[in-house]
């Protein structure tokens, strides 16, 4: 019995302890793949640092795009705004022409007679720029066909100006059009008259008289009131103090019209006076020739053509330099990726 127990114990120990060959084969055998039911080993989570880098790149790109679009809008604003203002000016002139056509010959003649009488009185009393309430009310009624204050329009081929003329030089007028300086002759022409027209320059919303400094002696401009057009040739250009109105006075027997704007550009400490003297109206062929000679590329077209490419180039450069190279993975991470593949 004792011998049998010893044999059974030996057999049990032999089964429990693997041989050296079995141990070697188990070590060399590949690890068993996890069953489909077992959950695969979870991938390493993306660290917060990587997420921050990714979000930071997106934010910087968005900021660059916003800056680029902002620059484009700023660059385009003067051009678009001037186009918008010019469109409204053209509509105002068209409405004025329609209102004039609707006037009867009798009403038109009476309005012109009243304007001529006003100018004749100024020739006797002299120009004065401070009007009483009654004088101002009388002045505003003259030549006001539409009830909006428009009395005609001015065309300056040399600087591509085509703008309505309104009563007074109030800021509401000068922001959108040319204002007739109250107290000076109405712009219908005639002996012993001197009309003065004022316009802003340098406005971001409209060019108006911005290019008046480009005018030279010999250039022409026309003023149309009702269906009558008078033509002036520039004979004098002066820079004066704002209080100096000597060159705006009426000269007996002369027919003058002076265009006024602020100068120097964006400083506005002085006034530029571009005076024209009345000449015979040009023929259609002469007018076409003048318009052809006046065709020049506006400076804001050059700004548009050069500025947009420069902004785009700047955006590309900023995007290139703002992109950081993707960091290389450590060797340990590469080995993990190979094992998990």
C-alpha contacts under 8 A as a table, 3 or more apart, distances in Angstrom:
res1	aa1	res2	aa2	distance
1	X	4	X	5.10
1	X	5	X	6.33
2	X	5	X	5.21
2	X	6	X	6.33
3	X	6	X	5.19
3	X	7	X	6.41
4	X	7	X	5.13
4	X	8	X	6.31
5	X	8	X	5.15
5	X	9	X	6.22
6	X	9	X	5.22
6	X	10	X	6.27
7	X	10	X	5.14
7	X	11	X	6.31
8	X	11	X	5.14
8	X	12	X	6.29
9	X	12	X	5.13
9	X	13	X	6.29
10	X	13	X	5.22
10	X	14	X	6.18
11	X	14	X	5.07
11	X	15	X	6.34
12	X	15	X	5.23
12	X	16	X	6.22
13	X	16	X	5.09
13	X	17	X	6.10
14	X	17	X	5.57
14	X	18	X	7.42
15	X	18	X	6.87
18	X	22	X	6.07
18	X	23	X	6.62
19	X	22	X	5.28
19	X	23	X	6.40
20	X	23	X	5.15
20	X	24	X	6.28
21	X	24	X	5.13
21	X	25	X	6.22
22	X	25	X	5.14
22	X	26	X	6.12
23	X	26	X	5.16
23	X	27	X	6.23
24	X	27	X	5.18
24	X	28	X	6.31
25	X	28	X	5.16
25	X	29	X	6.06
26	X	29	X	5.15
27	X	30	X	7.93
34	X	37	X	7.95
34	X	38	X	5.94
34	X	39	X	7.87
34	X	40	X	7.31
35	X	38	X	5.23
36	X	39	X	7.43
46	X	50	X	6.61
46	X	51	X	7.16
47	X	50	X	5.47
47	X	51	X	6.60
48	X	51	X	5.04
48	X	52	X	6.09
49	X	52	X	5.15
49	X	53	X	6.31
50	X	53	X	5.11
50	X	54	X	6.23
51	X	54	X	5.09
51	X	55	X	6.16
52	X	55	X	5.18
52	X	56	X	5.86
53	X	56	X	5.00
53	X	57	X	6.27
54	X	57	X	5.34
54	X	58	X	6.58
55	X	58	X	5.16
55	X	59	X	6.19
56	X	59	X	5.17
56	X	60	X	6.19
57	X	60	X	5.25
57	X	61	X	6.26
57	X	322	X	7.97
57	X	323	X	7.16
58	X	61	X	5.18
58	X	62	X	6.24
59	X	62	X	5.11
59	X	63	X	6.15
60	X	63	X	5.06
60	X	64	X	6.21
60	X	322	X	7.63
61	X	64	X	5.14
61	X	65	X	6.27
61	X	319	X	6.86
62	X	65	X	5.12
62	X	66	X	6.16
63	X	66	X	5.10
63	X	67	X	6.11
64	X	67	X	5.07
64	X	68	X	6.10
64	X	315	X	6.68
64	X	318	X	7.50
64	X	319	X	7.38
65	X	68	X	5.03
65	X	69	X	6.18
65	X	315	X	7.50
66	X	69	X	5.18
66	X	70	X	6.03
67	X	70	X	5.03
67	X	71	X	6.15
68	X	71	X	5.14
68	X	72	X	6.29
68	X	311	X	6.63
68	X	312	X	7.34
68	X	315	X	6.44
69	X	72	X	5.02
69	X	73	X	6.17
70	X	73	X	5.12
70	X	74	X	6.18
71	X	74	X	5.12
71	X	75	X	6.09
71	X	311	X	7.23
72	X	75	X	5.06
72	X	76	X	6.06
72	X	308	X	6.73
72	X	311	X	7.47
73	X	76	X	5.10
73	X	77	X	5.84
74	X	77	X	5.30
74	X	78	X	7.79
75	X	78	X	7.00
75	X	79	X	7.95
75	X	303	X	7.88
75	X	304	X	6.95
75	X	307	X	7.32
75	X	308	X	7.93
76	X	79	X	5.42
76	X	80	X	6.04
76	X	304	X	7.10
77	X	80	X	5.20
77	X	81	X	5.76
77	X	204	X	7.71
77	X	205	X	7.79
78	X	81	X	5.13
78	X	82	X	5.86
78	X	204	X	5.26
78	X	205	X	5.81
78	X	206	X	7.21
79	X	82	X	5.26
79	X	83	X	6.14
79	X	300	X	6.87
80	X	83	X	5.07
80	X	84	X	6.14
81	X	84	X	4.97
81	X	85	X	6.13
81	X	204	X	7.48
81	X	205	X	4.89
81	X	206	X	6.35
82	X	85	X	5.05
82	X	86	X	5.96
82	X	204	X	7.83
82	X	205	X	5.54
82	X	206	X	4.34
82	X	207	X	6.26
83	X	86	X	5.06
83	X	87	X	6.07
83	X	206	X	7.92
84	X	87	X	5.14
84	X	88	X	6.46
85	X	88	X	5.19
85	X	89	X	6.14
85	X	176	X	6.72
85	X	205	X	7.30
85	X	206	X	6.11
86	X	89	X	4.90
86	X	90	X	6.09
86	X	163	X	7.81
86	X	206	X	7.69
87	X	90	X	5.14
87	X	91	X	6.29
88	X	91	X	4.98
88	X	92	X	6.11
89	X	92	X	5.03
89	X	93	X	6.26
89	X	162	X	7.80
89	X	163	X	5.87
89	X	164	X	6.33
89	X	176	X	7.72
89	X	177	X	7.31
90	X	93	X	5.15
90	X	94	X	6.15
90	X	162	X	7.64
90	X	163	X	7.33
91	X	94	X	4.97
91	X	95	X	6.09
92	X	95	X	5.11
92	X	96	X	6.14
92	X	164	X	6.94
93	X	96	X	4.96
93	X	97	X	6.24
93	X	152	X	7.69
93	X	153	X	6.84
93	X	163	X	7.57
93	X	164	X	6.02
94	X	97	X	5.15
94	X	98	X	6.35
95	X	98	X	5.12
95	X	99	X	6.21
96	X	99	X	5.09
96	X	100	X	6.20
96	X	145	X	7.53
96	X	146	X	6.73
96	X	150	X	7.48
96	X	152	X	7.47
97	X	100	X	5.08
97	X	101	X	6.23
97	X	226	X	7.42
98	X	101	X	5.09
98	X	102	X	6.35
99	X	102	X	5.13
99	X	103	X	6.57
99	X	145	X	6.69
99	X	146	X	6.34
100	X	103	X	5.22
100	X	145	X	6.94
100	X	226	X	5.80
100	X	227	X	7.42
101	X	104	X	7.86
103	X	107	X	6.28
103	X	108	X	6.25
104	X	107	X	5.31
104	X	108	X	6.23
105	X	108	X	5.15
105	X	109	X	6.10
106	X	109	X	5.21
106	X	110	X	6.24
107	X	110	X	5.14
107	X	111	X	6.21
108	X	111	X	5.25
108	X	112	X	6.28
108	X	226	X	7.73
109	X	112	X	5.20
109	X	113	X	6.13
110	X	113	X	5.08
110	X	114	X	6.24
111	X	114	X	5.18
111	X	115	X	6.33
111	X	142	X	6.89
111	X	143	X	6.14
112	X	115	X	5.06
112	X	116	X	6.14
112	X	143	X	7.36
113	X	116	X	5.07
113	X	117	X	6.13
114	X	117	X	5.13
114	X	118	X	6.27
114	X	142	X	7.06
115	X	118	X	5.05
115	X	119	X	6.33
115	X	142	X	6.22
115	X	143	X	6.98
115	X	186	X	6.77
115	X	188	X	7.89
116	X	119	X	5.10
116	X	120	X	6.13
116	X	188	X	7.88
117	X	120	X	5.04
117	X	121	X	6.25
118	X	121	X	5.24
118	X	122	X	6.42
118	X	185	X	7.73
118	X	186	X	7.88
119	X	122	X	5.06
119	X	123	X	6.26
119	X	185	X	5.26
119	X	186	X	6.47
119	X	193	X	6.63
120	X	123	X	5.07
120	X	124	X	6.59
120	X	192	X	7.84
121	X	124	X	5.24
121	X	125	X	6.22
122	X	125	X	5.07
122	X	126	X	5.11
122	X	127	X	6.02
122	X	184	X	7.49
122	X	185	X	6.89
123	X	126	X	5.42
123	X	127	X	7.57
123	X	192	X	6.08
123	X	193	X	6.81
123	X	250	X	6.63
123	X	252	X	7.65
126	X	249	X	7.28
126	X	250	X	6.85
127	X	183	X	5.80
127	X	184	X	5.63
127	X	185	X	7.88
127	X	249	X	6.06
127	X	250	X	6.90
128	X	131	X	7.42
128	X	183	X	5.23
128	X	184	X	7.22
129	X	181	X	7.82
129	X	182	X	6.25
129	X	183	X	4.67
129	X	184	X	7.29
130	X	183	X	6.96
131	X	134	X	7.89
131	X	135	X	5.58
131	X	136	X	5.67
131	X	182	X	7.77
131	X	183	X	6.88
132	X	135	X	5.10
132	X	136	X	6.02
133	X	136	X	5.13
133	X	137	X	6.14
134	X	137	X	5.13
134	X	138	X	6.21
135	X	138	X	5.13
135	X	139	X	6.07
136	X	139	X	5.01
136	X	140	X	6.19
136	X	182	X	7.89
137	X	140	X	5.28
137	X	141	X	6.51
138	X	141	X	5.36
138	X	142	X	6.80
139	X	142	X	5.51
139	X	182	X	7.59
140	X	143	X	7.92
140	X	144	X	7.04
140	X	149	X	7.05
140	X	167	X	6.37
141	X	144	X	5.71
143	X	150	X	7.88
143	X	151	X	5.34
144	X	147	X	5.60
144	X	148	X	7.09
144	X	149	X	5.44
144	X	150	X	6.08
144	X	151	X	5.61
145	X	148	X	7.91
145	X	149	X	7.82
145	X	150	X	7.33
145	X	151	X	7.09
146	X	149	X	7.09
146	X	150	X	7.00
147	X	150	X	7.62
149	X	166	X	5.28
149	X	167	X	5.47
150	X	164	X	6.70
150	X	165	X	5.68
150	X	166	X	4.27
150	X	167	X	6.51
151	X	164	X	7.74
151	X	165	X	5.80
151	X	166	X	5.68
151	X	167	X	6.92
151	X	225	X	6.40
151	X	226	X	7.98
152	X	164	X	5.93
152	X	165	X	5.30
152	X	166	X	7.40
152	X	223	X	7.12
152	X	224	X	5.50
152	X	225	X	4.47
152	X	226	X	6.72
153	X	162	X	7.14
153	X	163	X	5.57
153	X	164	X	4.05
153	X	165	X	4.97
153	X	223	X	5.82
153	X	224	X	5.50
153	X	225	X	6.91
154	X	161	X	7.43
154	X	162	X	5.79
154	X	163	X	5.53
154	X	164	X	6.29
154	X	165	X	6.78
154	X	221	X	7.22
154	X	222	X	5.74
154	X	223	X	4.56
154	X	224	X	6.49
155	X	160	X	7.54
155	X	161	X	5.37
155	X	162	X	4.53
155	X	163	X	6.72
155	X	221	X	5.69
155	X	222	X	5.33
155	X	223	X	6.56
156	X	159	X	5.94
156	X	160	X	5.85
156	X	161	X	4.88
156	X	162	X	6.65
156	X	220	X	6.75
156	X	221	X	4.56
156	X	222	X	6.71
157	X	160	X	4.87
157	X	161	X	6.41
157	X	220	X	7.42
157	X	221	X	6.82
157	X	290	X	6.81
157	X	291	X	5.35
157	X	294	X	5.90
158	X	161	X	7.91
158	X	215	X	6.80
158	X	219	X	6.81
158	X	220	X	7.64
158	X	290	X	7.66
158	X	291	X	7.09
158	X	293	X	7.64
158	X	294	X	4.44
158	X	295	X	7.43
159	X	211	X	6.22
159	X	212	X	7.17
159	X	214	X	7.30
159	X	215	X	7.39
159	X	294	X	6.78
160	X	294	X	7.50
160	X	295	X	7.87
161	X	208	X	7.10
161	X	209	X	7.85
163	X	177	X	5.99
163	X	178	X	6.62
163	X	208	X	7.64
164	X	177	X	5.88
164	X	178	X	6.26
165	X	177	X	6.46
165	X	178	X	4.89
165	X	179	X	5.56
165	X	180	X	6.50
165	X	197	X	7.98
166	X	169	X	8.00
166	X	173	X	6.81
166	X	177	X	7.28
166	X	178	X	6.34
166	X	179	X	4.99
166	X	180	X	6.00
167	X	179	X	5.87
167	X	180	X	5.23
167	X	181	X	7.39
167	X	182	X	7.18
168	X	173	X	7.51
168	X	179	X	5.44
168	X	180	X	5.18
168	X	181	X	5.38
168	X	182	X	5.34
169	X	173	X	6.28
169	X	174	X	6.26
169	X	178	X	7.81
169	X	179	X	4.62
169	X	180	X	6.08
169	X	181	X	5.69
169	X	182	X	7.40
169	X	198	X	6.79
170	X	173	X	5.40
170	X	174	X	6.33
170	X	179	X	7.48
171	X	174	X	5.01
171	X	175	X	6.05
172	X	175	X	5.61
172	X	176	X	7.31
173	X	176	X	5.80
173	X	177	X	5.77
173	X	178	X	6.87
173	X	179	X	6.15
174	X	177	X	5.30
174	X	178	X	5.82
174	X	179	X	6.06
174	X	198	X	7.65
174	X	199	X	5.82
174	X	200	X	6.07
175	X	200	X	7.15
175	X	203	X	7.88
175	X	206	X	7.64
176	X	206	X	7.00
176	X	208	X	7.64
177	X	199	X	6.93
177	X	208	X	6.73
178	X	197	X	6.54
178	X	198	X	5.74
178	X	199	X	4.90
178	X	200	X	7.92
178	X	208	X	7.46
179	X	197	X	5.67
179	X	198	X	5.22
179	X	199	X	6.41
180	X	186	X	7.81
180	X	195	X	7.66
180	X	196	X	6.12
180	X	197	X	4.65
180	X	198	X	6.33
181	X	184	X	6.06
181	X	195	X	7.71
181	X	196	X	5.55
181	X	197	X	5.84
181	X	198	X	6.72
184	X	194	X	6.54
184	X	195	X	5.40
184	X	196	X	6.22
185	X	193	X	5.60
185	X	194	X	5.30
185	X	195	X	4.48
185	X	196	X	7.38
186	X	189	X	7.67
186	X	193	X	7.99
186	X	194	X	7.92
186	X	195	X	5.68
187	X	194	X	7.87
187	X	195	X	5.31
187	X	196	X	7.94
187	X	223	X	7.20
187	X	225	X	7.56
187	X	257	X	7.43
188	X	223	X	7.85
188	X	224	X	7.89
188	X	225	X	6.49
188	X	230	X	7.23
189	X	193	X	6.52
189	X	230	X	6.65
189	X	255	X	6.23
189	X	256	X	7.77
189	X	278	X	7.72
190	X	193	X	5.93
190	X	255	X	5.82
191	X	252	X	7.33
191	X	253	X	4.96
191	X	254	X	5.43
191	X	255	X	5.24
192	X	250	X	6.12
192	X	251	X	5.84
192	X	252	X	4.66
192	X	253	X	4.58
192	X	254	X	4.99
192	X	255	X	5.77
193	X	250	X	5.79
193	X	251	X	7.30
193	X	252	X	7.86
193	X	253	X	7.92
193	X	254	X	6.57
193	X	255	X	5.11
193	X	256	X	6.22
194	X	248	X	6.94
194	X	249	X	6.81
194	X	250	X	5.23
194	X	251	X	7.53
194	X	254	X	7.84
194	X	255	X	6.05
194	X	256	X	4.57
194	X	257	X	5.29
194	X	258	X	7.39
195	X	256	X	6.53
195	X	257	X	4.67
195	X	258	X	6.38
196	X	248	X	7.04
196	X	257	X	5.72
196	X	258	X	4.83
196	X	259	X	6.04
196	X	260	X	7.16
197	X	257	X	7.58
197	X	258	X	6.26
197	X	259	X	4.98
197	X	260	X	6.02
198	X	259	X	5.88
198	X	260	X	4.60
198	X	261	X	5.90
199	X	208	X	6.30
199	X	209	X	5.39
199	X	259	X	7.76
199	X	260	X	6.41
199	X	261	X	5.49
200	X	203	X	6.95
200	X	207	X	7.88
200	X	208	X	6.16
200	X	209	X	5.62
200	X	210	X	6.81
200	X	261	X	5.83
200	X	262	X	6.87
201	X	207	X	6.20
201	X	208	X	6.12
201	X	209	X	4.92
201	X	210	X	3.78
201	X	211	X	7.45
201	X	261	X	6.67
201	X	262	X	6.83
201	X	265	X	7.46
202	X	206	X	7.83
202	X	207	X	6.47
202	X	210	X	5.44
202	X	265	X	6.79
202	X	266	X	6.50
203	X	206	X	5.50
203	X	207	X	6.20
203	X	210	X	7.84
204	X	207	X	7.43
207	X	210	X	5.17
207	X	211	X	7.60
208	X	211	X	7.87
209	X	212	X	5.18
209	X	261	X	6.69
210	X	213	X	7.54
211	X	214	X	5.52
211	X	215	X	7.61
212	X	215	X	5.61
212	X	261	X	7.62
213	X	272	X	7.90
215	X	219	X	6.52
216	X	219	X	5.79
216	X	234	X	7.04
216	X	237	X	7.79
217	X	233	X	7.54
217	X	234	X	4.86
217	X	235	X	5.23
217	X	236	X	6.43
217	X	237	X	7.36
218	X	233	X	5.63
218	X	234	X	5.15
218	X	235	X	6.44
219	X	233	X	5.67
219	X	234	X	5.43
220	X	231	X	6.96
220	X	232	X	5.52
220	X	233	X	4.35
220	X	234	X	6.05
220	X	276	X	7.61
221	X	231	X	5.92
221	X	232	X	5.47
221	X	233	X	6.63
221	X	276	X	7.96
222	X	229	X	6.54
222	X	230	X	5.61
222	X	231	X	4.41
222	X	232	X	6.14
223	X	229	X	5.58
223	X	230	X	5.42
223	X	231	X	6.58
224	X	227	X	6.60
224	X	228	X	5.54
224	X	229	X	4.21
224	X	230	X	6.43
225	X	228	X	5.49
225	X	229	X	6.49
229	X	281	X	7.61
230	X	278	X	7.26
230	X	279	X	7.87
230	X	280	X	7.77
230	X	281	X	6.49
231	X	278	X	5.84
231	X	279	X	5.72
231	X	280	X	6.50
231	X	281	X	5.42
231	X	282	X	7.67
232	X	256	X	7.71
232	X	257	X	7.33
232	X	276	X	4.93
232	X	277	X	5.02
232	X	278	X	4.42
232	X	279	X	5.57
233	X	276	X	4.80
233	X	277	X	5.39
233	X	278	X	6.51
233	X	279	X	6.61
234	X	237	X	7.71
234	X	274	X	6.73
234	X	275	X	5.55
234	X	276	X	4.01
234	X	277	X	6.41
235	X	275	X	6.14
235	X	276	X	5.59
235	X	277	X	6.52
236	X	273	X	7.93
236	X	274	X	6.09
236	X	275	X	5.22
236	X	276	X	7.03
237	X	272	X	7.19
237	X	273	X	5.62
237	X	274	X	4.60
237	X	275	X	6.24
238	X	272	X	5.82
238	X	273	X	5.17
238	X	274	X	6.68
239	X	263	X	7.92
239	X	270	X	6.59
239	X	271	X	5.60
239	X	272	X	4.66
239	X	273	X	6.28
240	X	244	X	6.22
240	X	270	X	5.72
240	X	271	X	5.34
240	X	272	X	6.60
240	X	273	X	7.62
241	X	244	X	5.33
241	X	269	X	7.42
241	X	270	X	4.91
241	X	271	X	6.09
242	X	245	X	7.61
242	X	269	X	7.56
242	X	270	X	5.68
242	X	271	X	5.77
244	X	247	X	7.63
245	X	248	X	5.31
245	X	249	X	7.06
246	X	249	X	5.74
248	X	258	X	7.22
250	X	254	X	7.69
250	X	256	X	7.97
251	X	254	X	5.53
251	X	255	X	7.90
254	X	277	X	7.70
255	X	277	X	6.01
255	X	278	X	5.56
256	X	275	X	6.86
256	X	276	X	5.72
256	X	277	X	4.77
256	X	278	X	6.22
257	X	275	X	5.81
257	X	276	X	5.32
257	X	277	X	6.64
257	X	278	X	7.92
258	X	273	X	6.21
258	X	274	X	5.42
258	X	275	X	4.12
258	X	276	X	6.05
259	X	272	X	7.96
259	X	273	X	5.77
259	X	274	X	5.00
259	X	275	X	6.24
260	X	271	X	6.68
260	X	272	X	5.65
260	X	273	X	4.90
260	X	274	X	6.50
261	X	271	X	5.74
261	X	272	X	5.39
261	X	273	X	7.04
262	X	265	X	7.21
262	X	268	X	4.87
262	X	269	X	7.15
262	X	270	X	5.94
262	X	271	X	4.65
262	X	272	X	6.02
263	X	266	X	7.31
263	X	267	X	6.51
263	X	268	X	4.55
263	X	269	X	6.30
263	X	270	X	5.20
263	X	271	X	5.47
263	X	272	X	6.08
264	X	267	X	5.28
264	X	268	X	5.34
264	X	269	X	6.82
264	X	270	X	6.82
265	X	268	X	6.29
268	X	271	X	7.31
282	X	285	X	7.94
282	X	286	X	5.74
282	X	287	X	5.89
283	X	286	X	5.21
283	X	287	X	6.15
284	X	287	X	5.09
284	X	288	X	6.23
285	X	288	X	5.17
285	X	289	X	6.30
286	X	289	X	5.07
286	X	290	X	6.26
287	X	290	X	5.14
287	X	291	X	6.32
288	X	291	X	5.18
288	X	292	X	6.23
289	X	292	X	5.11
289	X	293	X	6.28
290	X	293	X	5.25
290	X	294	X	6.26
291	X	294	X	5.09
291	X	295	X	6.62
292	X	295	X	5.56
297	X	301	X	6.84
297	X	302	X	7.62
298	X	301	X	5.53
298	X	302	X	7.06
299	X	302	X	5.23
299	X	303	X	6.39
300	X	303	X	4.81
300	X	304	X	6.10
301	X	304	X	5.03
301	X	305	X	6.16
302	X	305	X	5.05
302	X	306	X	6.04
303	X	306	X	5.34
303	X	307	X	5.40
304	X	307	X	5.27
304	X	308	X	6.06
305	X	308	X	6.19
305	X	309	X	7.23
306	X	309	X	5.84
306	X	310	X	6.38
307	X	310	X	5.14
307	X	311	X	6.12
308	X	311	X	5.19
308	X	312	X	6.21
309	X	312	X	5.05
309	X	313	X	6.07
310	X	313	X	5.07
310	X	314	X	6.10
311	X	314	X	5.04
311	X	315	X	6.22
312	X	315	X	5.10
312	X	316	X	6.35
313	X	316	X	5.17
313	X	317	X	6.23
314	X	317	X	5.16
314	X	318	X	6.14
315	X	318	X	5.17
315	X	319	X	6.14
316	X	319	X	5.15
316	X	320	X	6.19
317	X	320	X	5.16
317	X	321	X	6.27
318	X	321	X	5.32
318	X	322	X	5.87
319	X	322	X	5.13
319	X	323	X	6.32
320	X	323	X	5.62
321	X	324	X	7.52
329	X	333	X	6.23
329	X	334	X	6.52
330	X	333	X	5.41
330	X	334	X	6.45
331	X	334	X	5.05
331	X	335	X	6.25
332	X	335	X	5.18
332	X	336	X	6.22
333	X	336	X	4.99
333	X	337	X	6.14
334	X	337	X	5.06
334	X	338	X	6.27
335	X	338	X	5.05
335	X	339	X	6.23
336	X	339	X	5.13
336	X	340	X	6.09
337	X	340	X	5.13
337	X	341	X	6.05
338	X	341	X	5.18
